[in-house]
């Protein structure tokens, strides 16, 4: 009787679809709305301000451009990890995910170096306020992404935890990382490229 109940419970559990990826997509949609609010505010303030960015709050392009290349390239690197696990290559996945985490950490260090060299702060003017809020909030997302990737690598140490048929956690980390990269491309365009025109 007990065995039958246990089997029935396991079978019932297997019938439920895995909604973890859907949950992540809903979360990212809500984060997109938050970033969308930042973007809209930034464009509004830019539209009503005579000189943009205000004098004394110019942004440098070289370090952020290098950071952008690193972050965008990391999207291709993390995809190699996803491709590896689909071939049941756990060590390959670990290698590419570790490299992605290192690239994310380098991006964050670059962002801190940029902050230290700017010469203006959060409350200097409306541009600096938008700049620090948007890049800082994005930096927080990069940090979370690095921690997620390292979490995947940590969990993959257990034999059989991930395989070619069981890799939802890996896919979710990749989706999140692509989201972080896409948001940065928009931020880089708004804050660094369009401010020069």
N, CA, C and O of each residue as an XYZ file, in Angstrom:
788
protein
N       0.827     -1.201      0.000
C       0.000      0.000      0.000
C       0.867      1.259      0.000
O       0.598      2.207     -0.738
N       1.899      1.260      0.825
C       2.790      2.411      0.899
C       3.552      2.591     -0.406
O       3.731      3.715     -0.876
N       3.999      1.490     -0.988
C       4.743      1.558     -2.249
C       3.876      2.138     -3.352
O       4.345      2.960     -4.140
N       2.642      1.730     -3.418
C       1.721      2.220     -4.443
C       1.506      3.723     -4.293
O       1.483      4.451     -5.285
N       1.348      4.190     -3.048
C       1.157      5.622     -2.806
C       2.378      6.415     -3.236
O       2.252      7.469     -3.859
N       3.574      5.904     -2.902
C       4.814      6.582     -3.262
C       4.963      6.680     -4.780
O       5.334      7.728     -5.307
N       4.672      5.584     -5.475
C       4.757      5.577     -6.932
C       3.753      6.548     -7.533
O       4.049      7.266     -8.489
N       2.555      6.554     -6.948
C       1.508      7.460     -7.429
C       1.926      8.917     -7.250
O       1.698      9.745     -8.132
N       2.534      9.226     -6.113
C       2.984     10.597     -5.849
C       4.070     11.012     -6.829
O       4.034     12.124     -7.357
N       5.043     10.124     -7.082
C       6.112     10.433     -8.027
C       5.555     10.651     -9.427
O       5.976     11.572    -10.128
N       4.616      9.814     -9.836
C       4.020      9.932    -11.161
C       3.262     11.256    -11.271
O       3.335     11.939    -12.293
N       2.527     11.614    -10.194
C       1.770     12.861    -10.185
C       2.724     14.049    -10.308
O       2.426     15.015    -11.011
N       3.877     13.979     -9.622
C       4.863     15.063     -9.666
C       5.424     15.232    -11.083
O       5.643     16.357    -11.533
N       5.652     14.139    -11.771
C       6.220     14.198    -13.112
C       5.257     14.807    -14.124
O       5.689     15.313    -15.160
N       3.966     14.765    -13.838
C       2.979     15.310    -14.772
C       2.982     16.829    -14.794
O       2.562     17.430    -15.783
N       3.449     17.466    -13.716
C       3.480     18.923    -13.662
C       4.616     19.456    -14.524
O       5.739     18.959    -14.445
N       4.334     20.469    -15.351
C       5.402     21.036    -16.185
C       6.407     21.802    -15.311
O       6.050     22.313    -14.249
N       7.641     21.874    -15.760
C       8.685     22.626    -15.067
C       8.518     24.101    -15.420
O       8.759     24.504    -16.558
N       8.109     24.894    -14.449
C       7.806     26.301    -14.696
C       8.940     27.236    -14.282
O       8.764     28.453    -14.237
N      10.098     26.664    -13.981
C      11.204     27.507    -13.519
C      11.649     28.507    -14.592
O      11.882     29.675    -14.280
N      11.769     28.075    -15.822
C      12.198     28.981    -16.888
C      11.135     30.053    -17.122
O      11.462     31.221    -17.329
N       9.864     29.654    -17.090
C       8.786     30.632    -17.243
C       8.846     31.661    -16.117
O       8.667     32.856    -16.351
N       9.097     31.195    -14.898
C       9.231     32.106    -13.761
C      10.364     33.099    -13.965
O      10.227     34.285    -13.663
N      11.485     32.606    -14.482
C      12.615     33.492    -14.763
C      12.247     34.525    -15.826
O      12.591     35.699    -15.698
N      11.548     34.089    -16.875
C      11.162     35.013    -17.947
C      10.208     36.092    -17.439
O      10.304     37.248    -17.851
N       9.298     35.725    -16.554
C       8.383     36.707    -15.957
C       9.178     37.704    -15.107
O       8.926     38.908    -15.153
N      10.137     37.190    -14.333
C      10.994     38.058    -13.521
C      11.771     39.028    -14.408
O      11.843     40.221    -14.113
N      12.351     38.518    -15.489
C      13.123     39.382    -16.388
C      12.241     40.406    -17.082
O      12.682     41.518    -17.371
N      10.989     40.030    -17.352
C      10.044     40.997    -17.940
C       9.799     42.145    -16.961
O       9.733     43.305    -17.366
N       9.666     41.822    -15.673
C       9.456     42.874    -14.670
C      10.703     43.745    -14.537
O      10.597     44.960    -14.367
N      11.886     43.129    -14.613
C      13.123     43.906    -14.572
C      13.243     44.800    -15.809
O      13.751     45.918    -15.722
N      12.778     44.309    -16.950
C      12.792     45.114    -18.177
C      11.938     46.367    -18.008
O      12.295     47.442    -18.491
N      10.805     46.219    -17.315
C       9.950     47.380    -17.070
C      10.655     48.401    -16.184
O      10.526     49.609    -16.386
N      11.408     47.897    -15.191
C      12.144     48.802    -14.308
C      13.225     49.555    -15.087
O      13.360     50.773    -14.963
N      13.983     48.823    -15.880
C      14.995     49.477    -16.711
C      14.327     50.412    -17.720
O      14.848     51.488    -18.014
N      13.173     50.001    -18.248
C      12.434     50.861    -19.171
C      12.067     52.185    -18.530
O      12.109     53.229    -19.181
N      11.706     52.145    -17.250
C      11.420     53.381    -16.511
C      12.649     54.268    -16.412
O      12.564     55.485    -16.575
N      13.801     53.643    -16.143
C      15.064     54.394    -16.113
C      15.350     55.039    -17.465
O      15.705     56.215    -17.543
N      15.190     54.248    -18.531
C      15.476     54.757    -19.874
C      14.554     55.918    -20.220
O      14.996     56.931    -20.762
N      13.271     55.765    -19.903
C      12.295     56.816    -20.213
C      12.610     58.094    -19.439
O      12.541     59.191    -19.994
N      12.956     57.953    -18.155
C      13.308     59.131    -17.346
C      14.533     59.828    -17.909
O      14.580     61.054    -18.013
N      15.525     59.023    -18.269
C      16.756     59.576    -18.831
C      16.460     60.371    -20.103
O      16.936     61.495    -20.263
N      15.676     59.786    -20.999
C      15.350     60.456    -22.260
C      14.507     61.712    -22.025
O      14.649     62.708    -22.734
N      13.634     61.651    -21.025
C      12.824     62.825    -20.685
C      13.721     63.971    -20.212
O      13.610     65.095    -20.701
N      14.610     63.677    -19.258
C      15.493     64.720    -18.735
C      16.438     65.247    -19.819
O      16.761     66.435    -19.853
N      16.864     64.364    -20.681
C      17.725     64.799    -21.788
C      16.956     65.754    -22.702
O      17.505     66.742    -23.190
N      15.681     65.446    -22.924
C      14.863     66.272    -23.811
C      14.580     67.656    -23.273
O      14.410     68.590    -24.057
N      14.522     67.821    -21.958
C      14.176     69.136    -21.385
C      15.400     69.916    -20.894
O      15.275     71.040    -20.410
N      16.578     69.309    -21.023
C      17.800     69.981    -20.570
C      18.532     70.553    -21.777
O      18.723     69.869    -22.782
N      18.939     71.819    -21.665
C      19.537     72.510    -22.797
C      20.869     71.903    -23.221
O      21.090     71.649    -24.405
N      21.751     71.670    -22.262
C      23.064     71.094    -22.560
C      23.127     69.696    -21.939
O      22.933     69.530    -20.734
N      23.400     68.697    -22.779
C      23.409     67.314    -22.283
C      24.623     66.573    -22.818
O      24.833     66.544    -24.030
N      25.411     65.987    -21.968
C      25.327     66.089    -20.506
C      25.767     67.471    -20.035
O      26.518     68.156    -20.729
N      25.303     67.880    -18.863
C      25.701     69.205    -18.352
C      27.217     69.316    -18.238
O      27.920     68.316    -18.085
N      27.698     70.530    -18.314
C      29.140     70.772    -18.287
C      29.771     70.176    -17.028
O      29.238     70.311    -15.927
N      30.899     69.525    -17.207
C      31.610     68.929    -16.073
C      31.234     67.491    -15.795
O      31.779     66.875    -14.879
N      30.305     66.942    -16.575
C      29.902     65.544    -16.342
C      29.984     64.722    -17.631
O      29.130     63.879    -17.905
N      31.015     64.983    -18.399
C      31.208     64.208    -19.617
C      31.662     62.786    -19.253
O      32.232     62.552    -18.187
N      31.398     61.870    -20.145
C      31.824     60.483    -19.921
C      32.923     60.117    -20.913
O      32.914     60.542    -22.068
N      33.856     59.327    -20.431
C      34.920     58.812    -21.295
C      34.393     57.597    -22.046
O      33.469     56.926    -21.586
N      34.979     57.321    -23.191
C      34.470     56.223    -24.014
C      35.360     54.983    -24.013
O      34.855     53.877    -24.201
N      36.665     55.135    -23.807
C      37.589     54.018    -23.987
C      37.335     52.861    -23.025
O      37.120     51.734    -23.470
N      37.354     53.115    -21.714
C      37.157     52.041    -20.734
C      35.777     51.400    -20.858
O      35.679     50.173    -20.854
N      34.695     52.198    -20.970
C      33.379     51.576    -21.166
C      33.281     50.752    -22.452
O      32.585     49.738    -22.489
N      33.983     51.189    -23.512
C      33.971     50.426    -24.767
C      34.661     49.077    -24.576
O      34.180     48.053    -25.061
N      35.797     49.082    -23.861
C      36.492     47.821    -23.561
C      35.593     46.927    -22.712
O      35.476     45.728    -22.963
N      34.958     47.528    -21.702
C      34.031     46.783    -20.841
C      32.889     46.177    -21.653
O      32.465     45.048    -21.404
N      32.404     46.936    -22.617
C      31.301     46.460    -23.458
C      31.732     45.256    -24.291
O      30.995     44.277    -24.412
N      32.929     45.338    -24.862
C      33.441     44.209    -25.647
C      33.558     42.962    -24.778
O      33.211     41.863    -25.208
N      34.052     43.140    -23.545
C      34.201     42.007    -22.622
C      32.837     41.400    -22.301
O      32.662     40.183    -22.360
N      31.870     42.258    -21.959
C      30.556     41.746    -21.540
C      29.807     41.091    -22.696
O      29.227     40.016    -22.539
N      29.822     41.740    -23.856
C      29.116     41.163    -25.012
C      29.781     39.848    -25.436
O      29.090     38.890    -25.784
N      31.113     39.800    -25.407
C      31.821     38.562    -25.747
C      31.469     37.438    -24.783
O      31.420     36.271    -25.171
N      31.223     37.795    -23.523
C      30.904     36.770    -22.525
C      29.591     36.052    -22.840
O      29.380     34.921    -22.402
N      28.714     36.706    -23.595
C      27.472     36.037    -24.001
C      27.759     34.862    -24.927
O      27.096     33.827    -24.861
N      28.745     35.035    -25.781
C      29.134     33.939    -26.678
C      29.842     32.834    -25.895
O      29.675     31.648    -26.180
N      30.634     33.245    -24.904
C      31.365     32.268    -24.083
C      30.394     31.408    -23.276
O      30.538     30.187    -23.228
N      29.404     32.042    -22.643
C      28.466     31.269    -21.826
C      27.653     30.316    -22.704
O      27.263     29.235    -22.260
N      27.400     30.720    -23.948
C      26.662     29.833    -24.854
C      27.470     28.572    -25.174
O      26.902     27.500    -25.385
N      28.779     28.708    -25.206
C      29.626     27.531    -25.415
C      29.452     26.534    -24.275
O      29.484     25.322    -24.487
N      29.266     27.060    -23.058
C      29.012     26.188    -21.910
C      27.695     25.454    -22.049
O      27.606     24.268    -21.733
N      26.669     26.151    -22.520
C      25.365     25.517    -22.734
C      25.462     24.454    -23.821
O      24.863     23.384    -23.709
N      26.213     24.750    -24.867
C      26.419     23.779    -25.944
C      27.159     22.549    -25.429
O      26.848     21.423    -25.819
N      28.135     22.764    -24.555
C      28.919     21.649    -24.005
C      28.049     20.704    -23.195
O      28.163     19.486    -23.333
N      27.176     21.253    -22.348
C      26.362     20.365    -21.498
C      25.364     19.586    -22.341
O      24.996     18.469    -21.978
N      24.921     20.149    -23.451
C      23.998     19.425    -24.333
C      24.695     18.257    -25.026
O      24.044     17.375    -25.586
N      26.034     18.263    -24.980
C      26.816     17.122    -25.468
C      27.285     16.255    -24.296
O      28.128     15.373    -24.458
N      26.730     16.519    -23.132
C      27.047     15.792    -21.898
C      28.494     16.021    -21.456
O      29.096     15.169    -20.803
N      29.036     17.169    -21.817
C      30.405     17.528    -21.462
C      30.382     18.486    -20.264
O      30.408     19.704    -20.434
N      30.333     17.923    -19.060
C      30.234     18.732    -17.844
C      31.497     19.568    -17.645
O      31.410     20.738    -17.269
N      32.654     18.987    -17.889
C      33.906     19.734    -17.715
C      34.001     20.910    -18.693
O      34.491     21.982    -18.336
N      33.535     20.704    -19.910
C      33.506     21.793    -20.881
C      32.596     22.910    -20.415
O      32.944     24.086    -20.518
N      31.423     22.543    -19.898
C      30.491     23.542    -19.375
C      31.132     24.307    -18.225
O      31.036     25.533    -18.166
N      31.785     23.596    -17.311
C      32.431     24.247    -16.170
C      33.487     25.242    -16.644
O      33.574     26.355    -16.126
N      34.283     24.840    -17.625
C      35.340     25.709    -18.139
C      34.758     26.996    -18.697
O      35.218     28.082    -18.346
N      33.745     26.893    -19.569
C      33.187     28.086    -20.203
C      32.435     28.956    -19.201
O      32.449     30.181    -19.315
N      31.774     28.331    -18.216
C      31.063     29.119    -17.209
C      32.038     29.844    -16.286
O      31.767     30.970    -15.869
N      33.159     29.222    -15.963
C      34.182     29.895    -15.151
C      34.754     31.096    -15.905
O      34.943     32.165    -15.324
N      35.027     30.921    -17.184
C      35.550     32.027    -17.990
C      34.531     33.168    -18.040
O      34.902     34.338    -17.948
N      33.253     32.828    -18.186
C      32.197     33.850    -18.206
C      32.164     34.609    -16.887
O      32.045     35.834    -16.879
N      32.268     33.891    -15.771
C      32.268     34.540    -14.454
C      33.455     35.485    -14.317
O      33.320     36.577    -13.765
N      34.611     35.073    -14.813
C      35.804     35.931    -14.764
C      35.579     37.189    -15.609
O      35.942     38.290    -15.194
N      34.989     37.027    -16.779
C      34.710     38.178    -17.643
C      33.723     39.133    -16.974
O      33.872     40.352    -17.070
N      32.720     38.582    -16.300
C      31.771     39.420    -15.564
C      32.457     40.175    -14.434
O      32.167     41.348    -14.199
N      33.372     39.499    -13.731
C      34.108     40.150    -12.640
C      35.007     41.260    -13.181
O      35.125     42.319    -12.565
N      35.641     41.023    -14.330
C      36.478     42.052    -14.956
C      35.626     43.270    -15.325
O      36.050     44.411    -15.139
N      34.433     43.021    -15.844
C      33.508     44.115    -16.170
C      33.230     44.952    -14.927
O      33.272     46.181    -14.985
N      32.946     44.292    -13.800
C      32.628     45.008    -12.563
C      33.830     45.817    -12.069
O      33.671     46.954    -11.622
N      35.019     45.242    -12.146
C      36.228     45.973    -11.746
C      36.407     47.197    -12.646
O      36.746     48.280    -12.168
N      36.181     47.022    -13.942
C      36.273     48.140    -14.874
C      35.282     49.239    -14.541
O      35.590     50.424    -14.666
N      34.089     48.839    -14.116
C      33.069     49.825    -13.758
C      33.491     50.612    -12.513
O      33.295     51.826    -12.450
N      34.065     49.930    -11.533
C      34.544     50.612    -10.324
C      35.666     51.590    -10.676
O      35.688     52.717    -10.181
N      36.599     51.158    -11.532
C      37.683     52.041    -11.961
C      37.113     53.274    -12.660
O      37.586     54.391    -12.447
N      36.104     53.065    -13.489
C      35.471     54.202    -14.170
C      34.849     55.156    -13.165
O      35.034     56.368    -13.273
N      34.116     54.636    -12.190
C      33.494     55.483    -11.173
C      34.547     56.336    -10.448
O      34.332     57.523    -10.203
N      35.675     55.723    -10.112
C      36.715     56.423     -9.358
C      37.385     57.523    -10.174
O      37.969     58.447     -9.608
N      37.304     57.430    -11.494
C      37.991     58.403    -12.346
C      37.077     59.489    -12.898
O      37.552     60.394    -13.585
N      35.788     59.424    -12.619
C      34.851     60.367    -13.251
C      34.956     61.787    -12.721
O      34.876     62.738    -13.499
N      35.130     61.953    -11.434
C      35.238     63.312    -10.892
C      33.913     63.960    -10.561
O      33.883     65.141    -10.217
N      32.818     63.229    -10.654
C      31.515     63.742    -10.216
C      30.745     62.602     -9.558
O      31.033     61.425     -9.777
N      29.759     62.980     -8.745
C      29.048     61.984     -7.946
C      27.584     61.858     -8.297
O      27.097     62.456     -9.256
N      26.908     61.082     -7.514
C      25.493     60.774     -7.732
C      24.621     62.026     -7.737
O      23.663     62.113     -8.505
N      24.946     62.985     -6.892
C      24.077     64.158     -6.734
C      24.599     65.416     -7.432
O      24.107     66.512     -7.164
N      25.576     65.281     -8.314
C      26.135     66.461     -8.998
C      25.085     67.168     -9.850
O      24.930     68.386     -9.757
N      24.368     66.420    -10.671
C      23.285     66.979    -11.494
C      22.391     65.826    -11.960
O      22.600     64.673    -11.582
N      21.411     66.148    -12.769
C      20.441     65.121    -13.171
C      21.087     64.049    -14.050
O      20.711     62.879    -13.978
N      22.051     64.442    -14.876
C      22.731     63.445    -15.703
C      23.500     62.460    -14.845
O      23.379     61.249    -15.027
N      24.300     62.975    -13.899
C      25.105     62.083    -13.057
C      24.210     61.180    -12.220
O      24.552     60.027    -11.959
N      23.064     61.707    -11.800
C      22.112     60.902    -11.035
C      21.600     59.734    -11.875
O      21.586     58.588    -11.424
N      21.181     60.041    -13.102
C      20.707     58.983    -14.015
C      21.837     58.000    -14.318
O      21.631     56.786    -14.331
N      23.040     58.543    -14.563
C      24.181     57.711    -14.928
C      24.490     56.686    -13.847
O      24.601     55.492    -14.125
N      24.627     57.159    -12.617
C      24.995     56.252    -11.525
C      23.874     55.267    -11.187
O      24.134     54.099    -10.895
N      22.644     55.739    -11.228
C      21.528     54.830    -10.923
C      21.433     53.711    -11.949
O      21.286     52.543    -11.588
N      21.516     54.064    -13.224
C      21.352     53.048    -14.273
C      22.537     52.090    -14.340
O      22.360     50.874    -14.410
N      23.749     52.651    -14.318
C      24.914     51.768    -14.402
C      25.095     50.970    -13.114
O      25.522     49.816    -13.150
N      24.772     51.583    -11.976
C      24.879     50.876    -10.696
C      23.876     49.743    -10.582
O      24.205     48.652    -10.116
N      22.644     50.011    -11.014
C      21.612     48.975    -10.973
C      21.971     47.836    -11.921
O      21.755     46.665    -11.609
N      22.518     48.187    -13.072
C      22.959     47.150    -14.003
C      24.131     46.369    -13.416
O      24.190     45.146    -13.542
N      25.064     47.076    -12.775
C      26.195     46.411    -12.138
C      25.745     45.406    -11.094
O      26.336     44.335    -10.958
N      24.691     45.754    -10.353
C      24.128     44.814     -9.374
C      23.631     43.555    -10.080
O      23.813     42.446     -9.575
N      23.011     43.721    -11.235
C      22.535     42.565    -12.004
C      23.706     41.722    -12.520
O      23.614     40.496    -12.573
N      24.791     42.374    -12.895
C      25.971     41.617    -13.330
C      26.514     40.799    -12.159
O      26.863     39.630    -12.322
N      26.582     41.415    -10.982
C      27.062     40.700     -9.788
C      26.191     39.484     -9.497
O      26.708     38.403     -9.218
N      24.872     39.656     -9.562
C      23.959     38.529     -9.352
C      24.202     37.450    -10.399
O      24.193     36.260    -10.084
N      24.419     37.867    -11.653
C      24.684     36.914    -12.725
C      25.959     36.121    -12.486
O      25.992     34.910    -12.706
N      27.010     36.803    -12.036
C      28.266     36.111    -11.730
C      28.044     35.078    -10.626
O      28.550     33.958    -10.700
N      27.283     35.465     -9.602
C      27.007     34.536     -8.498
C      26.174     33.337     -8.974
O      26.401     32.208     -8.538
N      25.212     33.587     -9.867
C      24.416     32.487    -10.432
C      25.299     31.519    -11.216
O      25.167     30.301    -11.093
N      26.188     32.071    -12.011
C      27.084     31.237    -12.822
C      27.996     30.407    -11.924
O      28.199     29.217    -12.164
N      28.543     31.041    -10.887
C      29.393     30.305     -9.954
C      28.589     29.244     -9.203
O      29.107     28.176     -8.877
N      27.310     29.551     -8.932
C      26.435     28.555     -8.298
C      26.237     27.331     -9.179
O      26.228     26.199     -8.694
N      26.078     27.569    -10.481
C      25.944     26.459    -11.432
C      27.219     25.618    -11.440
O      27.157     24.389    -11.408
N      28.370     26.283    -11.481
C      29.652     25.557    -11.481
C      29.797     24.743    -10.200
O      30.245     23.597    -10.234
N      29.419     25.335     -9.076
C      29.513     24.644     -7.783
C      28.625     23.400     -7.762
O      29.052     22.330     -7.328
N      27.411     23.548     -8.226
C      26.468     22.414     -8.203
C      26.866     21.323     -9.191
O      26.534     20.153     -9.004
N      27.576     21.716    -10.238
C      27.960     20.732    -11.255
C      29.066     19.793    -10.769
O      29.402     18.821    -11.445
N      29.630     20.088     -9.593
C      30.662     19.201     -9.053
C      30.092     17.830     -8.695
O      30.811     16.831     -8.714
N      28.807     17.784     -8.372
C      28.181     16.504     -8.023
C      27.931     15.691     -9.286
O      27.282     16.181    -10.211
N      28.423     14.484     -9.346
C      28.215     13.646    -10.545
C      26.723     13.492    -10.865
O      25.915     13.168     -9.994
N      26.385     13.730    -12.118
C      25.007     13.546    -12.569
C      24.063     14.692    -12.275
O      22.886     14.626    -12.629
N      24.560     15.755    -11.625
C      23.655     16.866    -11.310
C      23.170     17.546    -12.589
O      21.999     17.904    -12.709
N      24.087     17.719    -13.542
C      23.725     18.244    -14.861
C      24.128     17.226    -15.918
O      25.122     16.515    -15.773
N      23.341     17.171    -16.977
C      23.650     16.243    -18.071
C      22.990     16.778    -19.337
O      22.396     17.856    -19.328
N      23.098     16.019    -20.423
C      22.484     16.451    -21.674
C      20.962     16.464    -21.596
O      20.309     17.121    -22.407
N      20.387     15.743    -20.626
C      18.930     15.724    -20.476
C      18.456     16.510    -19.255
O      17.252     16.690    -19.071
N      19.383     16.980    -18.417
C      19.013     17.678    -17.181
C      19.925     18.894    -17.010
O      20.978     18.817    -16.376
N      19.498     20.017    -17.589
C      20.355     21.206    -17.542
C      19.557     22.508    -17.450
O      19.973     23.530    -17.995
N      18.422     22.472    -16.767
C      17.578     23.669    -16.647
C      18.315     24.805    -15.945
O      18.221     25.956    -16.370
N      19.044     24.496    -14.878
C      19.777     25.525    -14.149
C      20.803     26.235    -15.020
O      20.991     27.448    -14.921
N      21.456     25.468    -15.867
C      22.452     26.031    -16.783
C      21.773     26.960    -17.784
O      22.260     28.060    -18.047
N      20.653     26.515    -18.337
C      19.908     27.326    -19.310
C      19.412     28.624    -18.680
O      19.440     29.677    -19.317
N      18.957     28.548    -17.424
C      18.450     29.740    -16.749
C      19.559     30.756    -16.510
O      19.347     31.958    -16.671
N      20.744     30.276    -16.124
C      21.879     31.186    -15.930
C      22.245     31.867    -17.244
O      22.575     33.052    -17.265
N      22.185     31.115    -18.334
C      22.513     31.687    -19.642
C      21.481     32.734    -20.056
O      21.847     33.805    -20.540
N      20.213     32.437    -19.872
C      19.155     33.390    -20.228
C      19.339     34.692    -19.443
O      19.253     35.785    -20.004
N      19.593     34.559    -18.139
C      19.781     35.740    -17.292
C      20.978     36.550    -17.790
O      20.910     37.778    -17.854
N      22.066     35.875    -18.141
C      23.272     36.569    -18.585
C      23.048     37.310    -19.906
O      23.547     38.420    -20.090
N      22.299     36.697    -20.821
C      21.978     37.374    -22.081
C      21.141     38.635    -21.810
O      21.325     39.660    -22.467
N      20.236     38.550    -20.852
C      19.421     39.713    -20.472
C      20.320     40.849    -19.986
O      20.156     41.997    -20.399
N      21.265     40.525    -19.113
C      22.198     41.516    -18.583
C      22.977     42.178    -19.714
O      23.196     43.390    -19.697
N      23.395     41.381    -20.695
C      24.156     41.920    -21.828
C      23.301     42.841    -22.697
O      23.759     43.902    -23.121
N      22.087     42.442    -22.955
C      21.195     43.265    -23.791
C      20.924     44.612    -23.120
O      20.952     45.654    -23.775
N      20.665     44.586    -21.817
C      20.429     45.841    -21.086
C      21.659     46.736    -21.167
O      21.534     47.949    -21.331
N      22.846     46.143    -21.052
C      24.066     46.956    -21.125
C      24.224     47.602    -22.501
O      24.649     48.754    -22.595
N      23.895     46.888    -23.551
C      24.011     47.452    -24.902
C      23.139     48.706    -25.023
O      23.556     49.707    -25.605
N      21.925     48.639    -24.468
C      21.033     49.811    -24.488
C      21.636     50.938    -23.657
O      21.655     52.091    -24.085
N      22.134     50.594    -22.449
C      22.742     51.605    -21.577
C      23.966     52.250    -22.231
O      24.132     53.470    -22.192
N      24.798     51.439    -22.814
C      26.006     51.955    -23.457
C      25.641     52.909    -24.596
O      26.273     53.951    -24.773
N      24.627     52.544    -25.354
C      24.175     53.398    -26.458
C      23.649     54.734    -25.939
O      23.996     55.791    -26.465
N      22.808     54.678    -24.900
C      22.208     55.907    -24.353
C      23.226     56.795    -23.667
O      23.283     57.998    -23.922
N      24.035     56.202    -22.790
C      24.892     56.984    -21.909
C      26.227     57.391    -22.530
O      26.782     58.437    -22.194
N      26.732     56.564    -23.431
C      28.080     56.818    -23.943
C      28.095     57.248    -25.411
O      28.867     58.127    -25.795
N      27.251     56.633    -26.218
C      27.267     56.940    -27.652
C      26.431     58.175    -27.959
O      26.920     59.127    -28.567
N      25.164     58.159    -27.537
C      24.252     59.258    -27.896
C      24.573     60.561    -27.190
O      24.150     61.623    -27.648
N      25.319     60.513    -26.073
C      25.674     61.773    -25.400
C      26.665     62.584    -26.225
O      26.879     63.767    -25.960
N      27.261     61.953    -27.214
C      28.236     62.652    -28.058
C      27.575     63.332    -29.250
O      28.242     64.010    -30.031
N      26.269     63.154    -29.391
C      25.562     63.751    -30.528
C      24.509     64.727    -30.043
O      23.808     65.332    -30.854
